[in-house]
Amino acid sequence: MDRLFELDPRLRMCAGMVRPGAKLADVGTDHAYLPVWLMKRGLISSAVAVDVRPGPLKRAEENIARCGAEHIVTRISDGLSAVSPREADDVVLAGMGGELIARIVSEADWLRLDNRRLILQPMTRETELRLFLRREGFALLREEAAVSRGRVYTAMLAQYDPERAGGGELYPYLGRLSAESAAGRAYLKKQAVRLRRRAGGCLMEGKREQAAELLRIAEQIDKIREENER
C-alpha cells in the first residue's frame, strides 16, 4: 500500500509544507495521492480532494477506498468553488500553470482569512505567480525546489499578509528560494538560462536596455549559485 502511494519528490516537497493536523483542500487532486499519503500517516485531520474532471476524481475515489483513508471526501469543483472556508486550513494547488493558480486564488476571497496557508507548485510561469502574490498581498513564507524525473520544480508556501508581501529585485525570479541545496541551485541555473534567452529575444527586437537589465539579473543569480557551490 505504501509503495503504491509513495510520493515523487515534487509532491513530497508539497507534503512537507502542510501543517500537522490541518484540514486540507487538494485542488486538481488527480489520483488523490497527496491527501491519501498525508492521511495514512496521521498528518492531516481531514481533506477535500477536488478536480474539475470526473475521470481523475473517479480514480481518486478508488485510491481512497483501497487505502481506507477516512475523512477524505471528493468533489467536482472548478478551483475552490465547491469548497467552503470551514473545510480547509491549508490549500494545495499543485501541478498546474502559474496563471491558473493565480486565477483560482483570486476567485476565493476566503483565502485571505486569518491562518489560511497556500501550498503552490506551479509547472509554468513561476515569475508571474510570485508577482501576483505580491500584488495581492500574499507573503511567501517559504520556498523550496525539488528535482523529479530530470526536471526541477519549485513549491511556495504563502499566506495573506500585506505587510510582509514582496521582496527585492530578485524576488520575481527566486522568491524565497535558497541556493544551499542542489535542487535550489538547479532552479537558479534554470532561471538564469531563461533570463538569457529572454535577453536574446530583446536584442533581436532592438530592446538593448531591457536585454542588458535581464543579463545583469542573470549574472546576479549565477553569482549566488556559484557562491553556494564552493
N, C-alpha and C positions, 0 to 999 in steps of 0.2 A: 504493500500500500504506500509506504513512504517513498519507495523507489519510483512508483508511478507519478507521484506528485512532488518530487524534488524540483525545486525551482532553479531556473537558469540564473546566471549572475545578474542579469538585468532585473528580473523580478525579485531576486533575493535582496538586491540593493533597496528596492521599494519597501519590501517587508521590514527591513531594518529601520525604517523611518516611522512605522506605525507604533503608536504608543500602547504599552501593555494595558489590556483591559478595555481598549477603546471599542466603541461601536463604529463599524466600518461600512463605507459605501465604496464599492469597486465598480467604476464606470467603464464599460467596454470589457466586461469580465471574461468574455470568450469561454474558456473551459472552466472558469472559476478556480484555477489553480491557486491563486494568491489567497483568497479568503479561506479555502479549504486548508491550505498549508498552515495558515495562522490559527485557524480554529482548532485543528487537530493537535496543535502544540500548546493550546490554552493561552494564546497571546491576545485574543480579542474576545469580547463578550457576546457580540452578535455581528451579523453582516447582511447587507443588501447587495446582491450581485446583479448588476443590471447590464443589459445590452440592447441595442436598437434592433437587432436581428433575431428572429425566432430560432434559426438553426444553431448558432453558438449557445443560445440560452438553453436549448434542449440538452446539449452536451454538458453544459454546466450542471443542470439538474441531475443528469445521470451520474456525474462525478460526485456530487454532494451526497446522493443516495448511496452510492457504492462505498463511500468512506464513512457514512453515518455521521456526517458533520452537522450536528444540530445547531439551531439558531442561525442558520443561513437561509434567507429567502431570496428567490429570484424574481425579477420583474422586467418586463419590456419597458424601456424608457429611452427617450431621446435626451441624452445627457442626464441631468438630475431632475428632470421634470416630474418624475414619478416617485421621487424620494423626498420625505419630509424632514425638516430640520431635526426633529427629535430622534431620527433613526441613525444619525451619523455624527460622530465627533471628528473622525479622520476620513478624508475623501481621497481615493486614489484615482488618478486619470493617467493611465499608462498605455504605451503602445500606439499612440495616435499622434497626428501632427500638432505642432505648437499652435497653429491658428485655430484648430478645432478645440483644443484645450482652453484657449482664451475665450472662445465663444461660449463654451459650457460654463466656465467660471462666471462670465459676465451675466449670464441668464439666471444665476442662483444668488440672489441678494443675501440669503441667509448664511452664505459662506463668510460674510463679514461679521457675524455674531461672535461674541467672546468665545475663545478657546477652540474654535474650529481650526483644523490643520489640513493643508493640502499637500499631497504627495504627487508630484507631477513628473512624468517621464516622457518627454517629447521625442518623437522619432525624427522630426524635422523642425526647422525654424525655432531653435532654442533662443537665438538672439531676440527675435520678435516677441517670444513669450516672456523673456525677462523684462523687456521694455514695457510690455502690457502690465505685468505685475507691479512694476514701479509706478506706472501711471495711475493704476487703480488702487494704490495704497497697500499692496501686499509686500511684506518684507520677506526676503529669503533668510531663513534661519540656518539653513544647512544645504550643501550641495555635494554630491558625490559622483564619481564616474565608475563604470564597470565595463569590462571587455567581455563580449559574448559572441561566439561564432565569428570571431575575427573583426567585429565592429565595436567601436567604443560608444557608450551611451552615458548620458547624464540624468540624474534624478534630483529634483528640487523639493525641499521642504519649505512651505510658505505658510504665512499666517497674516491676516489683515492687521496691519499696524502702521498707519501712515507716517508716524514719526520716525520709524526705522526703515521705511521703504527706500530703495535706491542704492546708490553706491557711486564709485568713482568712474574714471574714464574707461576702465576695462570691464566694468560691470556687465554691459550688454553681451560681452563675448565670453566671460568666465564666471559671472555671478559670484558665488562664494566658493568656487571650486579651488581646491588646493593642489599644488604640484608635488606633494610629498609622496603620493602613491604612483606606481607605474601606470595605472589606468588614468589617473589625473594628468600625468604628463602626456599620455597618448591623446587625451582630449585637447590639451593645449596645442599639441602639434597639429591636430586636425583643424583647429580654429585658425592657426597661423596660415596653413595652406589655403583655407577658404578665403582669408583676407587677401592673400597674394593673388589669388585667382580673380577676386573682385577688382583688385587694383589693376590687373592686366586688362580687364574689360573697360575700366575707366580710361586707361591710356588709349585704347583703341577708339574711344569716343571723344578723345581730346580733353578729358577732365583731369588735367595733370595735378592740380592741387588736391583733389579728392583722392587720387591714386597715391600721392605722396603721404597723405594722412593715414590711409589704410596700411601702407607699407611701414610707417612708423609704429603703428599699433602692433602689427605682426612682429616687428623686431622686439618690442617690449615683451610680448608673450613668449617669444623664443628665449629671451634672456632669463625670464622666470623659470622656464622649463630647464634650461641648461644649468642654472644655479642649483637646482634640486637634483640633478643627475650626478653631481660630484660626490 
